[in-house]
Amino acid sequence: MITMIIIYNINMSNYILYKRKNPKQIYIALGISKGYGKGIGNLVGLGYWEEIKEKYSLQNIDDLKQIARLVPVGENKIEVKTNFFNYLTRHLLKQI
């Protein structure tokens, strides 16, 4: 029964944006919530906010939250990161 709940949680979840403040910069990652108050798991690092902001001409870090939800949950971190930046590029092209 426990295994089924975990698999259900992975299949029905989507990524959320995780922000970690370092002394100088904010690091951004995608993660899957383990449940209320239980933390975030399956983290996929994306990079520092300042670098992403400059590269993609973004104004607000909250703009990335919608895109994080679109990324399909996967085990391969490289594919997840690639999918995120592909969705981000497509989202920015739609706005133009």
C-alpha positions in Angstrom: 0.0 0.0 0.0 2.8 2.4 0.8 4.5 1.8 -2.5 1.3 2.6 -4.4 0.9 5.9 -2.6 4.5 6.9 -3.4 4.1 6.0 -7.1 0.7 7.9 -7.2 2.4 10.9 -5.6 5.2 10.9 -8.2 2.8 10.4 -11.2 0.3 13.0 -10.0 2.7 15.7 -8.9 4.4 18.4 -10.8 7.5 20.4 -10.2 7.5 23.5 -8.1 10.1 26.3 -8.0 12.6 26.1 -5.2 14.6 29.2 -4.3 17.6 29.1 -2.0 19.1 32.4 -0.9 22.9 32.4 -0.7 24.8 35.3 0.8 25.2 36.9 -2.6 22.7 35.3 -5.0 19.5 33.3 -5.2 19.8 29.7 -6.6 16.8 28.2 -8.4 15.9 24.6 -8.7 12.8 22.5 -9.5 11.5 20.0 -7.0 8.6 17.8 -6.1 6.8 18.5 -2.8 6.9 15.5 -0.4 3.7 16.9 1.2 2.8 19.8 3.5 5.7 20.4 5.9 7.8 17.5 4.7 10.1 19.3 2.4 11.0 19.0 -1.3 12.6 16.0 -3.0 13.9 15.1 -6.5 15.7 18.5 -6.9 16.9 19.6 -10.3 19.3 22.6 -10.2 18.7 25.3 -12.8 21.2 28.0 -11.9 21.4 31.4 -10.3 18.5 33.8 -10.7 20.7 36.7 -11.9 22.2 34.6 -14.8 18.8 33.3 -15.9 17.2 36.8 -15.5 19.9 38.4 -17.8 19.9 35.5 -20.4 16.1 35.4 -20.8 15.3 39.1 -20.0 12.9 38.3 -17.1 11.6 40.8 -14.6 10.2 38.7 -11.8 11.3 35.3 -10.4 7.6 34.4 -10.0 7.3 34.2 -13.8 9.1 30.9 -13.6 6.5 29.2 -11.4 4.0 28.6 -14.2 6.7 27.1 -16.4 7.8 24.8 -13.6 4.3 23.3 -13.4 4.4 22.5 -17.2 7.6 20.3 -17.0 6.8 16.6 -17.0 8.1 14.7 -14.0 11.1 12.6 -14.9 14.0 10.8 -13.4 16.7 12.1 -15.7 17.7 15.5 -14.4 19.3 16.6 -17.6 16.1 16.0 -19.6 14.1 17.9 -16.9 16.4 20.9 -17.1 16.4 20.9 -20.9 12.6 20.7 -20.9 12.3 23.6 -18.5 14.4 25.9 -20.6 12.6 24.8 -23.8 9.3 25.7 -22.2 10.7 29.0 -21.0 11.9 29.8 -24.5 8.6 28.9 -26.0 6.7 31.0 -23.4 8.9 34.0 -24.1 8.3 33.6 -27.9 4.6 33.6 -27.4 4.7 36.9 -25.6 6.4 38.6 -28.5 
